[in-house]
Amino acid sequence: MSSTATVATTPEGIPVIILKEGSSRTYGKEAVRLNIAAVKAVEEALKSTYGPRGMDKMLVDSLGDITITNDGATILDKMDLQHPAAKLLVQIAKGQDEETADGTKTAVILAGELVKKAEDLLYKDIHPTIIISGYKKAEEVALKTIQEIAQPVSINDTDLLKKVAITSLSSKSVAGAREYLADIVVKAVTQVSELRGDKWYVDLDNIQIVKKAGGGINDTQLVYGIIVDKEVVHPGMPKRIENAKIALLDASLEAEKPELDAEIRINDPSQMQKFLEEEDNLLKEKVDKIVATGANVVICQKGIDEVAQSYLAKKGILAVRRAKKSDLEKLARATGGRVVSNIDELSSQDLGYAALVEERKVGEDKMVFVEGAKNPKAISILIRGGLERVVDETERALRDALGTVADVIKDGRAVAGGGAIEIEIAKALRKYAPQVGGKEQLAIESYASALESLVMILIENAGFDPIDLLMKLRSAHENENNKWIGVDLYAGQPVDMWQKGVIDPALVKMNAIKAATEAVTLILRIDDLVAAGKKSAGSESKGGETKPSEED
C-alpha cells in the first residue's frame, strides 16, 4: 500500500509521476482482503437485526437526532459509511428497497456470507474468476429452484395476502399490532391495484401515508379517500359536507396582479371606491362560476383571498387552500375529479365526488378528511403512535409490508419463510455441484453454505442451537414433500411454514439473491484500489492542482 506520489521511470531514467502526492493505492491480495473486511464489518452490524426475533439499532446523527429501527435500508443509510466497498452494500440495500420494498437485510447479509466463503476459497489459492463463475452458476440454479417450487397466489386470496403482510411485520418493532396493521395493508393494496391486460399493476404512490403522534398504534386507520393536512380557511364555512361535489383547482382565488409595474391616477374618492369594488367583483365572478358548477367543496393548490373566502362562506362552500400538488393528484384519482388550472374552464363534469368531507382534529392539528368515494384509486393511511419515533418506525414497517403485498400481487408467486426456501435451494445446489466438477464445484457448495448461514443467523437471533436445528432441517428436506419445512423461531422446532402462515414473496427472495451475487462478483473482481488524496481545509484548488495554504 502506498500513500506517497507513485513514480515510474522511463528507460532513459526520467521519473514520471503517475499518482500525485497524498493518493493511496492498495493492490493485489491486500486490496481484496480490505474489501472483504469492509463487507464483513457491515454484515456484522446488520446480523443481529435479522428475523422476527432480531434486535433494534439506535443511530445518532451528527446533529444528535436519534433513530431507533431494525429496517436494513434505514440502518445502512444512517450509518454514514466511508469505505467504498461498504458503500456498495448501501447501494444494494437501496436498490432492493426500491425494487421490492423488503428483503434489504437478506441481500446484504447474503452478500456478507458469500464474501466470507469466497475468502476461504481464496486462501486455498482458487482464483477469483473461478469463484465468480461458480457463484453465477449457483445463482441460476437458485433462481430456477424458486421459480419451480413457488406457489401461485391470487389477488382474491386475502387470507394468504394477509399472511404475507404479517410475515413482513413480524420482524418489526410493531409486531404486537401485526394482525391489525396487516388487515389495513391488504385492504389498501388491493384497493389501488389495477388490472392491465392479464397482469396486475400496483402503484404504491397512490397510498398516502399521514403520520400524527398521539394515541396508540391500534388507532391507525385506513381512509377510503384522502387526508388533506390543512384546515378549513374561514370560520364561517361549514366543517362537514355530505354528498360533496369537489372542485380541484390549480389556480388562485385572488385578484391577479399585473406582471408589469403600472400606475393608476385617481382624482376623487369615488374612483377609489369603484376601483376596490371592481376588484371585489372579479373575485365574486370567480366564486359565482364555481357555484354555478354545483360544487360545494373547493380544494385549491394556491391562495384564496379573504374576500373570496367570505363569498365562499356565504354560499355554504367548504374551502381549503395551499394543498400539496401530490395531494391534489391523489384527490383526482380518489374522487374521479379533474384538476383545473383555469376557473373559466371549470364545469360540473370536472367535479369529484365524496360521500363526506369533514374537518377533524387529530392530535393538536386540524385536518380535512375526504372519504367515501365510489371506487377510490387513491387512499390514505393515518398512522398514530404514542411517540414520534414509534410513528416513524410504524411508517417504515407499513411501507415494507405494503411493498411485499404489492410484490405478491404483481408477481403472483409466494414461498414459505422461516429458512425453508434457503434450505431447499442449498439442497438443489449440493446435488448440482458434482455435475459441474472442478474448482467451480467448491464455489457452488460455498454458495449453498452461505444460504444456510442465513438460516443459522435466524436461529441464533432467536436464541436456539443453530447446528442442531440446521441438521434437523437438512434431514427433513431429504423428503420431497417437506419443501416448506422451516424453523418456528418461537418454539425452536422444524415446522411446515406454509401451514404456519409464514409466507414471503418469491420476488423478494429472487431479487435479494440477484443483488447479493452481483455485489460479491463486483467486489471479487477488484484487485487494485486507488484513492485520491483528500484536500485539506485550507488548501486551494487551481488548474487541477492542490496548493497548500500559507499555514502549511
SVG drawing of the C-alpha trace seen along z (x, -y; Angstrom):
<svg xmlns="http://www.w3.org/2000/svg" viewBox="-75 -65 94 103">
<polyline fill="none" stroke="black" stroke-width="0.4" points="0.0,0.0 1.4,-3.4 0.3,-6.9 3.1,-8.9 3.3,-10.0 3.7,-7.0 6.6,-7.4 7.6,-5.3 10.9,-5.6 11.4,-5.6 14.3,-3.5 16.3,-6.8 15.9,-7.1 13.5,-10.0 11.0,-9.9 7.2,-10.1 4.7,-10.9 1.7,-8.6 -0.3,-9.4 0.0,-12.8 1.1,-13.3 -1.5,-12.2 -3.0,-9.5 -3.1,-6.0 -3.0,-2.7 -3.8,0.8 -3.3,3.7 -3.3,7.4 -4.4,9.7 -4.3,6.8 -7.0,4.9 -9.2,8.0 -8.6,8.6 -9.5,5.0 -12.7,5.0 -13.8,8.3 -13.1,7.0 -15.3,3.9 -18.2,6.1 -17.9,8.4 -18.0,5.4 -21.2,4.1 -22.8,7.6 -21.8,8.0 -23.6,4.7 -26.8,6.0 -26.8,9.6 -28.3,9.1 -31.4,7.4 -32.3,10.3 -35.5,12.2 -38.6,11.8 -36.6,12.1 -33.8,9.7 -32.7,6.7 -33.0,2.9 -30.3,0.4 -30.1,-3.1 -28.4,-5.5 -27.4,-9.1 -26.5,-11.5 -24.1,-14.5 -27.0,-16.8 -27.9,-14.4 -31.1,-13.2 -31.9,-9.6 -33.3,-6.9 -34.4,-3.5 -35.0,-0.9 -34.2,2.6 -35.0,1.7 -31.9,2.7 -32.1,-0.2 -32.6,-2.8 -29.7,-1.5 -27.2,-1.5 -28.4,-4.9 -27.9,-6.5 -24.6,-4.8 -22.6,-7.2 -20.1,-4.6 -16.8,-5.6 -15.2,-2.6 -16.1,-2.2 -16.9,1.5 -19.1,0.8 -20.9,-2.0 -21.5,0.6 -23.6,2.6 -25.6,-0.6 -26.4,-0.8 -27.5,2.9 -29.8,2.2 -31.3,-0.9 -31.8,1.0 -33.5,3.9 -35.7,1.4 -36.8,-0.4 -37.4,2.8 -39.2,4.9 -39.5,2.7 -38.4,5.6 -35.5,8.1 -32.7,5.5 -31.1,7.4 -31.4,10.7 -29.5,9.2 -26.8,7.5 -26.3,10.5 -26.2,13.0 -23.6,10.8 -21.5,10.8 -21.8,14.6 -20.8,15.1 -17.8,12.9 -16.8,14.9 -17.0,18.2 -15.1,16.6 -12.3,15.6 -11.9,19.2 -11.6,20.3 -9.0,17.5 -6.9,18.9 -6.9,22.2 -5.4,20.4 -8.6,20.6 -8.7,17.7 -11.5,15.0 -12.6,15.6 -13.3,19.3 -15.2,18.3 -17.3,15.8 -18.1,18.3 -19.2,20.9 -21.3,18.2 -23.0,17.2 -23.9,20.9 -25.2,21.3 -27.3,18.1 -29.0,19.6 -29.9,22.8 -31.2,20.8 -33.5,18.7 -34.7,21.7 -35.4,23.6 -37.6,20.7 -39.5,20.5 -40.2,24.2 -41.5,24.5 -43.1,21.1 -46.9,21.3 -49.3,19.2 -51.2,16.5 -54.4,14.7 -55.3,11.1 -58.6,12.5 -56.9,14.7 -57.0,12.1 -56.1,14.6 -52.9,15.5 -52.1,11.9 -52.7,11.1 -50.2,13.8 -47.6,12.2 -48.1,8.8 -48.0,10.4 -44.7,12.2 -43.2,8.8 -44.5,7.0 -43.3,9.8 -39.7,8.7 -40.5,5.1 -41.0,3.4 -44.8,3.1 -45.1,6.9 -47.6,6.7 -50.2,5.0 -49.3,7.0 -52.7,8.6 -54.5,5.2 -51.9,3.5 -51.8,6.4 -55.6,6.1 -55.1,2.4 -52.2,3.2 -54.1,5.8 -57.2,3.6 -55.0,0.7 -53.0,2.5 -56.0,4.4 -57.9,1.2 -55.3,-0.6 -54.4,2.4 -55.3,2.2 -55.6,5.0 -53.7,4.1 -54.0,6.8 -53.6,10.0 -51.2,8.5 -51.9,6.7 -50.2,3.3 -49.8,1.6 -48.6,-2.0 -47.9,-2.5 -47.7,-6.2 -51.5,-6.1 -51.4,-5.2 -51.0,-8.4 -49.3,-7.9 -50.0,-10.6 -48.3,-10.5 -49.5,-12.0 -48.1,-11.3 -50.7,-10.6 -52.9,-7.7 -51.7,-4.1 -50.7,-2.0 -54.1,-0.4 -55.6,-3.9 -54.0,-3.8 -56.8,-3.9 -57.5,-3.4 -59.4,-6.1 -61.1,-5.3 -60.2,-8.7 -57.5,-11.4 -56.5,-13.3 -55.5,-16.9 -53.2,-18.2 -54.9,-21.7 -57.8,-23.3 -60.9,-25.0 -59.8,-28.6 -62.8,-30.6 -64.6,-30.2 -67.9,-30.9 -67.6,-27.9 -69.3,-24.5 -66.9,-22.0 -68.8,-19.0 -70.4,-18.4 -72.2,-15.2 -72.5,-14.2 -69.6,-16.5 -69.1,-17.7 -65.4,-18.8 -63.7,-21.4 -60.0,-20.7 -58.2,-24.0 -54.6,-24.6 -55.5,-28.3 -55.6,-31.1 -58.7,-32.7 -57.0,-36.1 -57.0,-39.3 -54.4,-39.0 -51.5,-41.4 -50.2,-42.9 -46.9,-41.5 -45.6,-44.9 -45.4,-47.9 -48.5,-50.1 -49.6,-53.5 -53.2,-54.5 -54.1,-58.1 -57.2,-58.7 -58.7,-62.2 -61.5,-61.7 -62.6,-59.2 -65.5,-57.8 -63.0,-56.5 -61.0,-54.8 -64.3,-53.2 -65.1,-51.9 -61.5,-50.5 -61.9,-48.5 -65.4,-47.4 -64.2,-46.2 -61.5,-44.0 -64.2,-42.5 -66.5,-41.9 -63.7,-40.0 -63.4,-37.7 -67.2,-37.4 -67.4,-36.4 -64.8,-33.6 -66.8,-32.3 -70.1,-32.5 -68.5,-30.4 -67.6,-27.8 -71.1,-27.9 -72.7,-27.5 -71.0,-24.1 -72.8,-22.8 -69.5,-22.5 -69.9,-22.6 -66.2,-21.9 -63.2,-23.7 -59.6,-22.4 -57.1,-24.8 -53.4,-24.4 -52.8,-28.2 -54.1,-31.0 -57.7,-32.1 -58.2,-35.9 -60.0,-36.9 -62.8,-38.5 -63.2,-35.2 -63.2,-33.3 -66.2,-35.4 -68.1,-34.9 -67.5,-31.1 -68.6,-31.0 -71.9,-32.9 -72.6,-30.2 -72.0,-27.4 -68.9,-26.1 -66.1,-24.4 -62.7,-25.5 -59.1,-24.5 -56.1,-26.4 -52.4,-25.7 -53.0,-21.9 -49.9,-20.0 -49.8,-19.2 -49.4,-15.5 -52.5,-15.6 -54.4,-17.2 -53.4,-14.5 -54.4,-11.8 -57.7,-13.5 -58.4,-13.4 -57.8,-9.7 -59.8,-9.1 -62.8,-11.2 -62.9,-10.9 -62.5,-14.7 -60.2,-16.6 -57.6,-19.2 -58.5,-22.5 -55.9,-25.3 -58.4,-27.9 -61.6,-28.7 -63.3,-29.8 -63.0,-26.2 -64.4,-24.6 -67.6,-22.6 -69.8,-20.2 -68.1,-17.2 -64.8,-18.2 -66.1,-17.8 -65.1,-14.9 -67.5,-13.1 -67.1,-12.0 -69.7,-10.8 -68.2,-13.0 -65.8,-15.9 -65.1,-16.8 -62.6,-18.8 -61.5,-16.8 -59.0,-17.4 -56.2,-14.8 -53.9,-15.4 -53.2,-19.1 -53.9,-19.7 -56.9,-20.0 -57.2,-18.0 -59.8,-17.7 -60.9,-14.1 -62.2,-13.4 -63.7,-9.9 -66.4,-7.7 -65.7,-7.9 -67.5,-5.3 -64.3,-3.3 -61.3,-5.3 -58.0,-4.5 -56.1,-6.6 -56.5,-6.1 -54.8,-7.1 -53.4,-5.5 -53.3,-7.7 -50.6,-6.4 -50.9,-7.0 -48.5,-6.2 -47.5,-7.4 -44.1,-8.7 -42.8,-10.4 -40.2,-7.6 -42.9,-4.9 -44.8,-6.6 -41.7,-6.8 -40.9,-3.1 -44.5,-2.2 -44.3,-4.0 -41.2,-2.1 -42.8,1.2 -46.0,0.4 -44.1,-0.7 -42.2,2.7 -45.5,4.6 -47.3,2.6 -44.3,3.4 -44.4,7.2 -48.1,7.5 -47.8,5.5 -44.9,7.8 -47.1,10.9 -50.0,9.3 -47.8,8.2 -45.7,11.4 -48.4,13.8 -46.0,16.2 -45.0,16.8 -42.7,19.1 -42.6,20.2 -40.3,18.3 -38.5,19.4 -35.5,20.6 -37.5,23.2 -36.6,21.8 -32.9,21.3 -32.5,25.0 -34.4,26.2 -32.1,24.1 -29.0,25.3 -30.1,28.9 -30.5,28.3 -27.1,26.7 -25.4,29.6 -26.9,32.0 -25.9,29.8 -22.3,29.1 -20.8,32.5 -22.2,32.2 -20.0,29.1 -16.9,30.6 -13.5,29.0 -12.8,26.0 -16.2,24.4 -17.8,27.2 -16.3,25.8 -17.7,22.3 -21.2,23.7 -21.0,25.7 -19.8,22.5 -22.9,20.7 -25.1,23.4 -23.4,22.9 -23.9,19.1 -27.6,19.6 -27.7,22.0 -25.8,19.3 -28.9,17.1 -30.9,19.7 -28.3,20.1 -28.4,16.4 -32.2,16.5 -31.9,19.3 -29.0,17.6 -31.1,14.4 -33.9,16.5 -31.6,18.0 -31.6,21.6 -28.8,24.0 -28.2,23.3 -26.2,26.5 -28.8,28.9 -31.7,27.2 -29.8,27.0 -29.2,30.7 -32.9,31.4 -33.9,29.1 -31.5,30.8 -32.8,34.2 -36.5,33.1 -35.8,31.7 -34.4,35.0 -38.1,35.9 -39.6,34.3 -42.8,33.5 -41.1,31.4 -40.0,28.5 -41.7,25.9 -40.2,27.2 -38.5,24.2 -37.8,23.1 -40.5,22.0 -38.4,19.3 -40.6,19.2 -40.8,23.0 -37.4,23.8 -38.7,26.7 -38.8,27.6 -42.4,26.9 -44.2,26.6 -44.0,22.9 -46.7,22.7 -49.2,24.2 -47.9,22.0 -48.6,18.9 -45.0,17.6 -45.0,16.6 -42.7,14.4 -43.0,13.0 -40.9,15.1 -39.9,11.8 -38.2,10.5 -36.1,13.7 -35.1,13.7 -34.2,10.1 -32.1,10.5 -30.2,13.4 -29.5,11.4 -28.4,8.3 -26.1,10.2 -24.5,12.2 -23.9,9.1 -22.3,7.2 -20.0,10.1 -18.8,10.7 -18.1,7.0 -16.1,6.9 -14.1,10.1 -13.1,8.6 -11.3,5.7 -7.6,6.2 -6.5,2.5 -7.9,-0.3 -6.7,-3.8 -7.9,-6.6 -7.2,-10.3 -5.8,-12.4 -8.3,-14.5 -8.0,-18.2 -7.1,-19.9 -9.5,-22.6 -7.0,-25.4 -5.9,-24.2 -6.9,-25.9 -7.5,-24.1 -6.3,-25.8 -5.7,-24.4 -6.3,-20.8 -3.6,-21.1 -3.9,-21.3 -1.9,-24.0 -1.2,-24.1 -2.2,-27.2 0.4,-29.5 -0.2,-28.0 1.1,-24.6"/>
</svg>
